[in-house]
């Protein structure tokens, strides 16, 4: 992970005061490193703050990957028809859309640490409740509530991560997002091992969530609660909440990238089975390769972005997604398909961290609202993408749906080319 060690970490590195992010908006024409000099001079980022951000991202990935293996158990225990299960799963997306906008308010009013702790611990608790599976309506309510907690957690940790990055005056977001991917892999491996060993869902999930909650508390208690205040410029009405201009560019590209990721999450296994001649029992291996590649790429993403520049990494990453999607469609062979998904994971991994990082430094909106807007649109693509792909595949074919994503990615490449100053 490309984290720069700090030679001086005074006791004041952990602050008891509230920090104003307005300094990051007053120098919009300066390079990334110069924009953050003023913030960095006031406070060095401590190792505890970095670990607090990592555990927040890890918690999001771990709980998401813990819910997916529970779905077959829920369907069989509650005897749900496919369309009823689809209605149940819709609650996660609806809840997330409710929770994401709440994150900005919580980080400003309750503080970043408290927002992460509240949403992270709520996610752990709700996963345990979901594993109980006493009835359909209980499960619907618990999944809706989990969606709210998850949406709030994912935006809160992105807000806190960009706050640390701007103070550090070096890129941290890819490394922090790597913790999310590592959480997904760790959860999948741990639950698989426990289920194979004969543990019931409530026992396996309950044990993992208790351990995760204790680790979350132990790390977060080492940092002070930082309230991320809105810039003073907002009070004059010069900064407003809008998806126009730079924020609109970042949000649209983020939505397209997340849509492609969501399509791989829900449809890659089906595509490998039906179109690439991969046996059903091995079809899920494609997405496993995809997630592992994302984790690997994010561990080196900060150094790569610093060396090549954000626009270059965005361009190369988007091109890799486009080319590998085309390979999936036109080279329907197991080896080519697995290789395409691995390379796609390498390409897609660092795009969202760059876009969210850029949103934190825009001068058209305060940092908290900008990150909330871009992240909400991005995760909207992640959640709505699978349904959109399903609709297109029903009307045309799954190959046609993947080609539709290719068209959106081509549009994204044009936007990246024309708006290079937005990403610095």
C-alpha positions as a Markdown table, in Angstrom:
| # | Residue | x | y | z |
|---|---|---|---|---|
| 1 | Unk | 0.0 | 0.0 | 0.0 |
| 2 | Unk | 1.4 | 3.3 | -1.0 |
| 3 | Unk | 1.4 | 5.1 | 2.3 |
| 4 | Unk | 4.2 | 7.6 | 3.0 |
| 5 | Unk | 5.8 | 7.2 | 6.4 |
| 6 | Unk | 6.0 | 10.3 | 8.6 |
| 7 | Unk | 9.2 | 11.3 | 10.2 |
| 8 | Unk | 7.5 | 13.6 | 12.7 |
| 9 | Unk | 4.4 | 12.6 | 14.5 |
| 10 | Unk | 4.0 | 14.9 | 17.4 |
| 11 | Unk | 1.4 | 14.5 | 20.1 |
| 12 | Unk | -0.7 | 17.1 | 18.3 |
| 13 | Unk | -1.0 | 14.7 | 15.4 |
| 14 | Unk | -4.3 | 13.6 | 16.9 |
| 15 | Unk | -6.4 | 16.7 | 17.2 |
| 16 | Unk | -9.2 | 17.6 | 19.6 |
| 17 | Unk | -10.3 | 20.5 | 17.6 |
| 18 | Unk | -12.7 | 20.7 | 14.7 |
| 19 | Unk | -11.1 | 21.2 | 11.2 |
| 20 | Unk | -12.3 | 23.5 | 8.5 |
| 21 | Unk | -11.9 | 22.2 | 5.0 |
| 22 | Unk | -12.3 | 25.5 | 3.3 |
| 23 | Unk | -8.6 | 25.9 | 2.8 |
| 24 | Unk | -8.7 | 23.1 | 0.2 |
| 25 | Unk | -11.1 | 25.1 | -2.0 |
| 26 | Unk | -9.4 | 28.4 | -2.2 |
| 27 | Unk | -6.5 | 27.2 | -4.3 |
| 28 | Unk | -8.2 | 25.4 | -7.0 |
| 29 | Unk | -5.7 | 26.3 | -9.7 |
| 30 | Unk | -2.7 | 24.8 | -7.8 |
| 31 | Unk | -1.3 | 21.3 | -8.2 |
| 32 | Unk | -2.5 | 18.6 | -5.9 |
| 33 | Unk | 0.6 | 18.8 | -3.6 |
| 34 | Unk | 0.4 | 22.6 | -3.3 |
| 35 | Unk | -3.4 | 22.7 | -2.7 |
| 36 | Unk | -2.9 | 20.7 | 0.5 |
| 37 | Unk | 0.2 | 22.4 | 1.9 |
| 38 | Unk | -1.8 | 24.7 | 4.2 |
| 39 | Unk | -3.9 | 21.9 | 5.7 |
| 40 | Unk | -0.8 | 19.7 | 6.1 |
| 41 | Unk | 1.2 | 22.3 | 7.9 |
| 42 | Unk | -1.4 | 22.5 | 10.7 |
| 43 | Unk | -1.7 | 18.8 | 11.4 |
| 44 | Unk | 0.3 | 15.6 | 10.5 |
| 45 | Unk | -1.7 | 12.5 | 9.8 |
| 46 | Unk | -1.0 | 9.8 | 12.5 |
| 47 | Unk | -0.8 | 6.1 | 12.0 |
| 48 | Unk | -3.9 | 5.7 | 14.1 |
| 49 | Unk | -5.9 | 7.9 | 11.8 |
| 50 | Unk | -4.8 | 5.9 | 8.8 |
| 51 | Unk | -5.7 | 2.6 | 10.5 |
| 52 | Unk | -9.1 | 4.1 | 11.5 |
| 53 | Unk | -9.8 | 4.8 | 7.8 |
| 54 | Unk | -8.6 | 1.4 | 6.8 |
| 55 | Unk | -10.8 | -0.4 | 9.3 |
| 56 | Unk | -13.8 | 1.6 | 8.1 |
| 57 | Unk | -13.3 | 0.6 | 4.5 |
| 58 | Unk | -12.5 | -3.0 | 5.6 |
| 59 | Unk | -15.8 | -3.1 | 7.5 |
| 60 | Unk | -17.8 | -2.1 | 4.5 |
| 61 | Unk | -16.2 | -4.8 | 2.3 |
| 62 | Unk | -16.4 | -7.4 | 4.9 |
| 63 | Unk | -20.1 | -7.0 | 5.7 |
| 64 | Unk | -21.1 | -6.8 | 2.0 |
| 65 | Unk | -19.3 | -10.0 | 1.3 |
| 66 | Unk | -20.9 | -11.6 | 4.4 |
| 67 | Unk | -24.4 | -10.9 | 3.1 |
| 68 | Unk | -24.0 | -12.5 | -0.3 |
| 69 | Unk | -23.5 | -16.1 | 1.0 |
| 70 | Unk | -26.5 | -15.7 | 3.2 |
| 71 | Unk | -28.9 | -15.2 | 0.3 |
| 72 | Unk | -29.3 | -18.9 | -0.6 |
| 73 | Unk | -29.9 | -19.7 | 3.1 |
| 74 | Unk | -32.6 | -17.0 | 3.3 |
| 75 | Unk | -34.3 | -18.2 | 0.1 |
| 76 | Unk | -34.4 | -21.8 | 1.1 |
| 77 | Unk | -35.4 | -21.3 | 4.8 |
| 78 | Unk | -38.2 | -18.8 | 3.9 |
| 79 | Unk | -39.2 | -20.7 | 0.8 |
| 80 | Unk | -39.1 | -17.5 | -1.4 |
| 81 | Unk | -40.0 | -17.5 | -5.0 |
| 82 | Unk | -37.4 | -15.8 | -7.3 |
| 83 | Unk | -39.6 | -12.7 | -7.8 |
| 84 | Unk | -40.2 | -12.4 | -4.0 |
| 85 | Unk | -36.4 | -12.8 | -3.4 |
| 86 | Unk | -35.9 | -10.0 | -5.9 |
| 87 | Unk | -38.2 | -7.7 | -4.0 |
| 88 | Unk | -36.3 | -8.5 | -0.8 |
| 89 | Unk | -33.0 | -7.7 | -2.3 |
| 90 | Unk | -34.3 | -4.4 | -3.6 |
| 91 | Unk | -34.3 | -3.3 | 0.1 |
| 92 | Unk | -30.5 | -3.1 | 0.1 |
| 93 | Unk | -30.4 | -0.7 | -2.8 |
| 94 | Unk | -33.2 | 1.5 | -1.4 |
| 95 | Unk | -31.7 | 1.6 | 2.0 |
| 96 | Unk | -28.3 | 2.5 | 0.6 |
| 97 | Unk | -29.7 | 5.5 | -1.3 |
| 98 | Unk | -31.3 | 6.7 | 1.9 |
| 99 | Unk | -28.1 | 6.2 | 3.9 |
| 100 | Unk | -25.6 | 7.8 | 1.6 |
| 101 | Unk | -26.9 | 11.4 | 1.8 |
| 102 | Unk | -27.0 | 11.0 | 5.6 |
| 103 | Unk | -23.3 | 10.5 | 5.8 |
| 104 | Unk | -22.4 | 14.2 | 5.1 |
| 105 | Unk | -24.7 | 15.4 | 7.8 |
| 106 | Unk | -23.4 | 12.9 | 10.3 |
| 107 | Unk | -19.7 | 13.6 | 9.7 |
| 108 | Unk | -20.4 | 17.3 | 10.1 |
| 109 | Unk | -22.6 | 17.2 | 13.2 |
| 110 | Unk | -21.4 | 14.0 | 15.0 |
| 111 | Unk | -17.9 | 13.9 | 13.7 |
| 112 | Unk | -16.1 | 11.5 | 11.3 |
| 113 | Unk | -15.1 | 9.0 | 13.9 |
| 114 | Unk | -18.6 | 8.8 | 15.4 |
| 115 | Unk | -20.2 | 8.5 | 11.9 |
| 116 | Unk | -17.9 | 5.6 | 11.0 |
| 117 | Unk | -18.4 | 3.9 | 14.4 |
| 118 | Unk | -22.2 | 4.3 | 14.4 |
| 119 | Unk | -22.7 | 3.0 | 10.8 |
| 120 | Unk | -20.0 | 0.3 | 11.1 |
| 121 | Unk | -21.4 | -1.2 | 14.3 |
| 122 | Unk | -24.9 | -1.0 | 13.0 |
| 123 | Unk | -23.8 | -2.9 | 9.9 |
| 124 | Unk | -22.3 | -5.7 | 12.1 |
| 125 | Unk | -25.5 | -5.9 | 14.3 |
| 126 | Unk | -27.8 | -6.0 | 11.3 |
| 127 | Unk | -25.8 | -8.8 | 9.6 |
| 128 | Unk | -26.4 | -10.9 | 12.7 |
| 129 | Unk | -30.1 | -10.1 | 12.6 |
| 130 | Unk | -30.2 | -11.0 | 8.9 |
| 131 | Unk | -28.6 | -14.4 | 9.8 |
| 132 | Unk | -31.5 | -15.1 | 12.2 |
| 133 | Unk | -34.0 | -15.3 | 9.3 |
| 134 | Unk | -37.2 | -15.6 | 11.5 |
| 135 | Unk | -39.6 | -14.4 | 8.8 |
| 136 | Unk | -39.9 | -12.5 | 5.5 |
| 137 | Unk | -41.0 | -9.1 | 6.8 |
| 138 | Unk | -38.3 | -9.2 | 9.5 |
| 139 | Unk | -35.7 | -9.9 | 6.8 |
| 140 | Unk | -37.1 | -7.1 | 4.6 |
| 141 | Unk | -36.8 | -4.6 | 7.5 |
| 142 | Unk | -33.3 | -5.8 | 8.5 |
| 143 | Unk | -32.0 | -5.6 | 5.0 |
| 144 | Unk | -33.4 | -2.1 | 4.4 |
| 145 | Unk | -31.8 | -1.0 | 7.7 |
| 146 | Unk | -28.5 | -2.6 | 6.7 |
| 147 | Unk | -28.7 | -0.8 | 3.4 |
| 148 | Unk | -29.0 | 2.5 | 5.3 |
| 149 | Unk | -26.1 | 1.7 | 7.5 |
| 150 | Unk | -23.9 | 0.5 | 4.6 |
| 151 | Unk | -24.6 | 3.5 | 2.5 |
| 152 | Unk | -23.8 | 5.8 | 5.4 |
| 153 | Unk | -20.6 | 3.9 | 6.2 |
| 154 | Unk | -19.3 | 3.8 | 2.6 |
| 155 | Unk | -19.7 | 7.6 | 2.2 |
| 156 | Unk | -18.4 | 8.4 | 5.7 |
| 157 | Unk | -15.2 | 6.6 | 5.2 |
| 158 | Unk | -14.7 | 8.2 | 1.8 |
| 159 | Unk | -15.2 | 11.6 | 3.3 |
| 160 | Unk | -12.7 | 10.8 | 6.1 |
| 161 | Unk | -10.2 | 9.2 | 3.7 |
| 162 | Unk | -10.1 | 12.3 | 1.4 |
| 163 | Unk | -9.8 | 14.5 | 4.5 |
| 164 | Unk | -6.6 | 12.5 | 5.6 |
| 165 | Unk | -5.3 | 12.5 | 2.0 |
| 166 | Unk | -5.6 | 16.3 | 1.7 |
| 167 | Unk | -3.8 | 16.7 | 5.0 |
| 168 | Unk | -1.1 | 14.2 | 4.0 |
| 169 | Unk | -0.6 | 16.0 | 0.7 |
| 170 | Unk | -0.1 | 12.6 | -1.0 |
| 171 | Unk | -2.5 | 10.1 | -2.5 |
| 172 | Unk | -4.0 | 7.6 | 0.0 |
| 173 | Unk | -7.4 | 6.7 | -1.5 |
| 174 | Unk | -6.4 | 3.7 | -3.6 |
| 175 | Unk | -4.6 | 2.1 | -0.6 |
| 176 | Unk | -7.7 | 2.8 | 1.6 |
| 177 | Unk | -10.0 | 1.3 | -1.0 |
| 178 | Unk | -7.7 | -1.8 | -1.0 |
| 179 | Unk | -8.8 | -2.4 | 2.5 |
| 180 | Unk | -12.4 | -2.7 | 1.2 |
| 181 | Unk | -11.4 | -5.3 | -1.3 |
| 182 | Unk | -9.3 | -7.2 | 1.3 |
| 183 | Unk | -12.4 | -7.2 | 3.5 |
| 184 | Unk | -14.4 | -8.8 | 0.7 |
| 185 | Unk | -11.8 | -11.5 | 0.2 |
| 186 | Unk | -11.4 | -12.1 | 3.9 |
| 187 | Unk | -15.1 | -12.4 | 4.5 |
| 188 | Unk | -15.7 | -14.8 | 1.6 |
| 189 | Unk | -12.8 | -17.0 | 2.7 |
| 190 | Unk | -13.8 | -17.0 | 6.4 |
| 191 | Unk | -17.5 | -17.7 | 5.8 |
| 192 | Unk | -16.7 | -20.4 | 3.3 |
| 193 | Unk | -14.4 | -22.1 | 5.8 |
| 194 | Unk | -17.0 | -21.9 | 8.6 |
| 195 | Unk | -19.8 | -23.2 | 6.4 |
| 196 | Unk | -17.8 | -26.1 | 5.1 |
| 197 | Unk | -16.9 | -26.9 | 8.8 |
| 198 | Unk | -20.6 | -27.3 | 9.5 |
| 199 | Unk | -21.4 | -24.0 | 11.4 |
| 200 | Unk | -24.9 | -22.6 | 11.0 |
| 201 | Unk | -25.3 | -19.2 | 9.4 |
| 202 | Unk | -26.1 | -17.4 | 12.7 |
| 203 | Unk | -23.1 | -18.9 | 14.5 |
| 204 | Unk | -20.7 | -18.2 | 11.7 |
| 205 | Unk | -21.9 | -14.7 | 10.9 |
| 206 | Unk | -22.4 | -13.9 | 14.6 |
| 207 | Unk | -18.8 | -14.9 | 15.5 |
| 208 | Unk | -17.3 | -12.9 | 12.6 |
| 209 | Unk | -19.4 | -9.8 | 13.3 |
| 210 | Unk | -18.5 | -9.8 | 17.0 |
| 211 | Unk | -14.8 | -10.0 | 16.2 |
| 212 | Unk | -15.1 | -7.2 | 13.6 |
| 213 | Unk | -17.0 | -5.0 | 15.9 |
| 214 | Unk | -14.4 | -5.4 | 18.7 |
| 215 | Unk | -11.6 | -4.6 | 16.2 |
| 216 | Unk | -13.5 | -1.5 | 14.9 |
| 217 | Unk | -14.0 | -0.2 | 18.4 |
| 218 | Unk | -10.4 | -0.8 | 19.5 |
| 219 | Unk | -9.0 | 1.1 | 16.5 |
| 220 | Unk | -11.5 | 4.0 | 16.4 |
| 221 | Unk | -11.1 | 4.7 | 20.1 |
| 222 | Unk | -7.4 | 5.7 | 19.4 |
| 223 | Unk | -8.4 | 8.8 | 17.4 |
| 224 | Unk | -10.1 | 12.0 | 18.3 |
| 225 | Unk | -13.5 | 12.8 | 16.8 |
| 226 | Unk | -13.1 | 15.3 | 14.0 |
| 227 | Unk | -16.0 | 17.3 | 12.8 |
| 228 | Unk | -15.5 | 18.2 | 9.1 |
| 229 | Unk | -16.9 | 21.6 | 8.8 |
| 230 | Unk | -18.3 | 23.0 | 5.6 |
| 231 | Unk | -16.2 | 25.8 | 4.0 |
| 232 | Unk | -17.1 | 29.3 | 5.1 |
| 233 | Unk | -17.6 | 30.2 | 1.5 |
| 234 | Unk | -20.8 | 28.2 | 1.4 |
| 235 | Unk | -22.4 | 30.7 | 3.8 |
| 236 | Unk | -22.2 | 33.4 | 1.2 |
| 237 | Unk | -24.1 | 31.2 | -1.3 |
| 238 | Unk | -21.1 | 30.9 | -3.7 |
| 239 | Unk | -20.9 | 27.2 | -3.2 |
| 240 | Unk | -24.1 | 25.2 | -3.8 |
| 241 | Unk | -25.2 | 21.6 | -4.1 |
| 242 | Unk | -25.3 | 20.8 | -7.8 |
| 243 | Unk | -24.4 | 18.1 | -10.2 |
| 244 | Unk | -23.4 | 20.6 | -12.9 |
| 245 | Unk | -19.8 | 21.4 | -13.9 |
| 246 | Unk | -16.9 | 19.4 | -12.5 |
| 247 | Unk | -19.0 | 17.5 | -10.0 |
| 248 | Unk | -21.3 | 16.4 | -12.8 |
| 249 | Unk | -18.3 | 15.1 | -14.8 |
| 250 | Unk | -16.9 | 13.2 | -11.8 |
| 251 | Unk | -20.4 | 11.8 | -10.9 |
| 252 | Unk | -21.2 | 10.6 | -14.4 |
| 253 | Unk | -17.8 | 8.9 | -14.9 |
| 254 | Unk | -18.1 | 7.4 | -11.4 |
| 255 | Unk | -21.5 | 6.1 | -12.2 |
| 256 | Unk | -20.4 | 4.4 | -15.4 |
| 257 | Unk | -17.4 | 2.8 | -13.7 |
| 258 | Unk | -19.5 | 1.4 | -10.8 |
| 259 | Unk | -22.1 | 0.2 | -13.3 |
| 260 | Unk | -19.5 | -1.9 | -15.0 |
| 261 | Unk | -18.4 | -3.2 | -11.6 |
| 262 | Unk | -21.9 | -4.1 | -10.6 |
| 263 | Unk | -22.5 | -5.9 | -13.8 |
| 264 | Unk | -19.5 | -8.1 | -13.1 |
| 265 | Unk | -20.7 | -8.7 | -9.6 |
| 266 | Unk | -24.1 | -10.1 | -10.6 |
| 267 | Unk | -23.7 | -11.2 | -14.2 |
| 268 | Unk | -20.1 | -12.5 | -14.7 |
| 269 | Unk | -20.8 | -16.0 | -13.4 |
| 270 | Unk | -24.0 | -16.3 | -15.5 |
| 271 | Unk | -22.1 | -15.1 | -18.6 |
| 272 | Unk | -19.2 | -17.5 | -18.0 |
| 273 | Unk | -21.7 | -20.4 | -17.6 |
| 274 | Unk | -23.9 | -19.6 | -20.6 |
| 275 | Unk | -21.5 | -18.0 | -23.1 |
| 276 | Unk | -17.9 | -19.0 | -22.2 |
| 277 | Unk | -18.5 | -22.8 | -21.6 |
| 278 | Unk | -17.5 | -22.6 | -18.0 |
| 279 | Unk | -19.1 | -25.3 | -15.7 |
| 280 | Unk | -21.5 | -23.8 | -13.2 |
| 281 | Unk | -19.5 | -24.9 | -10.2 |
| 282 | Unk | -16.5 | -23.0 | -11.5 |
| 283 | Unk | -18.4 | -19.9 | -12.8 |
| 284 | Unk | -18.0 | -17.9 | -9.6 |
| 285 | Unk | -14.2 | -18.2 | -9.9 |
| 286 | Unk | -14.3 | -15.4 | -12.5 |
| 287 | Unk | -15.6 | -12.8 | -10.0 |
| 288 | Unk | -13.1 | -14.1 | -7.4 |
| 289 | Unk | -10.3 | -13.3 | -9.8 |
| 290 | Unk | -11.8 | -9.9 | -10.5 |
| 291 | Unk | -11.9 | -9.0 | -6.7 |
| 292 | Unk | -8.4 | -10.3 | -6.1 |
| 293 | Unk | -7.0 | -8.3 | -9.0 |
| 294 | Unk | -8.7 | -5.2 | -7.6 |
| 295 | Unk | -7.1 | -5.7 | -4.2 |
| 296 | Unk | -3.7 | -6.2 | -5.8 |
| 297 | Unk | -4.0 | -3.1 | -8.0 |
| 298 | Unk | -5.2 | -0.9 | -5.2 |
| 299 | Unk | -2.2 | -1.7 | -3.0 |
| 300 | Unk | 0.0 | 0.0 | -5.6 |
| 301 | Unk | -2.5 | 2.4 | -7.0 |
| 302 | Unk | -1.4 | 5.5 | -5.0 |
| 303 | Unk | 2.2 | 5.3 | -6.2 |
| 304 | Unk | 1.0 | 4.6 | -9.7 |
| 305 | Unk | -1.3 | 7.6 | -9.7 |
| 306 | Unk | 1.4 | 9.9 | -8.3 |
| 307 | Unk | 3.9 | 8.7 | -10.9 |
| 308 | Unk | 1.7 | 8.7 | -14.0 |
| 309 | Unk | -1.0 | 11.3 | -13.1 |
| 310 | Unk | -4.7 | 10.8 | -12.4 |
| 311 | Unk | -5.9 | 11.4 | -16.0 |
| 312 | Unk | -3.4 | 8.8 | -17.4 |
| 313 | Unk | -4.5 | 6.2 | -14.8 |
| 314 | Unk | -8.2 | 7.0 | -15.5 |
| 315 | Unk | -7.6 | 6.7 | -19.3 |
| 316 | Unk | -5.7 | 3.4 | -19.1 |
| 317 | Unk | -8.1 | 1.9 | -16.6 |
| 318 | Unk | -11.2 | 2.8 | -18.6 |
| 319 | Unk | -9.5 | 1.4 | -21.7 |
| 320 | Unk | -8.7 | -1.8 | -20.0 |
| 321 | Unk | -12.3 | -2.2 | -18.9 |
| 322 | Unk | -13.5 | -1.5 | -22.5 |
| 323 | Unk | -11.1 | -3.9 | -24.1 |
| 324 | Unk | -11.7 | -6.8 | -21.7 |
| 325 | Unk | -15.4 | -6.4 | -22.0 |
| 326 | Unk | -15.1 | -6.7 | -25.8 |
| 327 | Unk | -12.9 | -9.7 | -25.3 |
| 328 | Unk | -15.6 | -11.3 | -23.1 |
| 329 | Unk | -18.1 | -10.8 | -25.9 |
| 330 | Unk | -16.0 | -11.8 | -28.9 |
| 331 | Unk | -13.7 | -14.5 | -27.4 |
| 332 | Unk | -16.1 | -16.8 | -25.6 |
| 333 | Unk | -13.4 | -19.2 | -24.2 |
| 334 | Unk | -12.9 | -20.1 | -20.5 |
| 335 | Unk | -9.2 | -19.1 | -20.4 |
| 336 | Unk | -9.8 | -15.8 | -22.3 |
| 337 | Unk | -12.8 | -15.0 | -20.0 |
| 338 | Unk | -10.9 | -15.6 | -16.8 |
| 339 | Unk | -7.9 | -13.6 | -18.0 |
| 340 | Unk | -10.3 | -10.8 | -19.1 |
| 341 | Unk | -11.9 | -10.5 | -15.7 |
| 342 | Unk | -8.6 | -10.5 | -13.9 |
| 343 | Unk | -7.2 | -7.7 | -16.2 |
| 344 | Unk | -10.5 | -5.8 | -15.8 |
| 345 | Unk | -10.1 | -5.9 | -12.0 |
| 346 | Unk | -6.6 | -4.4 | -12.4 |
| 347 | Unk | -8.0 | -1.6 | -14.6 |
| 348 | Unk | -11.1 | -0.7 | -12.6 |
| 349 | Unk | -9.6 | -0.8 | -9.1 |
| 350 | Unk | -8.1 | 2.7 | -8.9 |
| 351 | Unk | -10.7 | 4.7 | -10.8 |
| 352 | Unk | -13.2 | 5.4 | -8.1 |
| 353 | Unk | -10.5 | 6.4 | -5.6 |
| 354 | Unk | -9.2 | 9.0 | -8.1 |
| 355 | Unk | -12.7 | 10.4 | -8.8 |
| 356 | Unk | -13.7 | 10.7 | -5.1 |
| 357 | Unk | -10.3 | 12.2 | -4.3 |
| 358 | Unk | -10.8 | 14.8 | -7.1 |
| 359 | Unk | -14.3 | 15.6 | -5.7 |
| 360 | Unk | -12.8 | 16.6 | -2.4 |
| 361 | Unk | -10.8 | 19.3 | -4.0 |
| 362 | Unk | -13.4 | 21.0 | -6.3 |
| 363 | Unk | -14.1 | 24.6 | -5.7 |
| 364 | Unk | -17.7 | 24.4 | -6.9 |
| 365 | Unk | -19.0 | 22.7 | -3.8 |
| 366 | Unk | -17.9 | 22.0 | -0.3 |
| 367 | Unk | -15.9 | 18.8 | 0.1 |
| 368 | Unk | -18.4 | 16.9 | 2.2 |
| 369 | Unk | -21.3 | 17.6 | -0.2 |
| 370 | Unk | -19.1 | 17.0 | -3.3 |
| 371 | Unk | -17.9 | 13.6 | -2.1 |
| 372 | Unk | -21.5 | 12.7 | -1.1 |
| 373 | Unk | -22.8 | 13.6 | -4.5 |
| 374 | Unk | -20.2 | 11.8 | -6.5 |
| 375 | Unk | -20.2 | 8.7 | -4.3 |
| 376 | Unk | -24.0 | 8.5 | -4.2 |
| 377 | Unk | -24.2 | 8.6 | -8.0 |
| 378 | Unk | -21.4 | 6.1 | -8.2 |
| 379 | Unk | -23.0 | 3.6 | -5.9 |
| 380 | Unk | -26.2 | 4.2 | -7.7 |
| 381 | Unk | -24.6 | 2.8 | -10.8 |
| 382 | Unk | -23.3 | -0.2 | -8.8 |
| 383 | Unk | -26.8 | -0.9 | -7.4 |
| 384 | Unk | -28.9 | -0.1 | -10.5 |
| 385 | Unk | -26.4 | -1.6 | -13.0 |
| 386 | Unk | -27.3 | -5.3 | -12.5 |
| 387 | Unk | -31.0 | -4.5 | -13.0 |
| 388 | Unk | -30.3 | -2.4 | -16.1 |
| 389 | Unk | -28.1 | -5.2 | -17.5 |
| 390 | Unk | -30.9 | -7.7 | -16.8 |
| 391 | Unk | -33.4 | -5.6 | -18.6 |
| 392 | Unk | -31.2 | -5.2 | -21.7 |
| 393 | Unk | -30.2 | -8.8 | -21.7 |
| 394 | Unk | -33.9 | -9.8 | -21.6 |
| 395 | Unk | -34.7 | -7.5 | -24.6 |
| 396 | Unk | -31.5 | -8.3 | -26.6 |
| 397 | Unk | -28.9 | -10.5 | -25.0 |
| 398 | Unk | -26.3 | -10.5 | -22.3 |
| 399 | Unk | -23.6 | -9.8 | -24.9 |
| 400 | Unk | -25.7 | -6.8 | -26.1 |
| 401 | Unk | -25.8 | -5.5 | -22.5 |
| 402 | Unk | -22.0 | -5.7 | -22.2 |
| 403 | Unk | -21.7 | -3.9 | -25.5 |
| 404 | Unk | -24.0 | -1.2 | -24.0 |
| 405 | Unk | -21.5 | -0.8 | -21.1 |
| 406 | Unk | -18.8 | -0.5 | -23.7 |
| 407 | Unk | -20.6 | 2.4 | -25.3 |
| 408 | Unk | -20.9 | 4.2 | -21.9 |
| 409 | Unk | -17.2 | 3.6 | -21.3 |
| 410 | Unk | -16.4 | 5.2 | -24.7 |
| 411 | Unk | -18.4 | 8.2 | -23.6 |
| 412 | Unk | -16.5 | 8.2 | -20.3 |
| 413 | Unk | -13.1 | 8.2 | -22.2 |
| 414 | Unk | -14.3 | 11.3 | -24.1 |
| 415 | Unk | -15.2 | 13.1 | -20.9 |
| 416 | Unk | -11.9 | 12.2 | -19.3 |
| 417 | Unk | -10.0 | 13.6 | -22.4 |
| 418 | Unk | -12.0 | 16.9 | -22.4 |
| 419 | Unk | -11.9 | 17.5 | -18.6 |
| 420 | Unk | -8.4 | 16.7 | -17.6 |
| 421 | Unk | -8.1 | 19.6 | -15.2 |
| 422 | Unk | -11.0 | 18.2 | -13.1 |
| 423 | Unk | -8.9 | 15.2 | -11.9 |
| 424 | Unk | -5.8 | 17.0 | -10.6 |
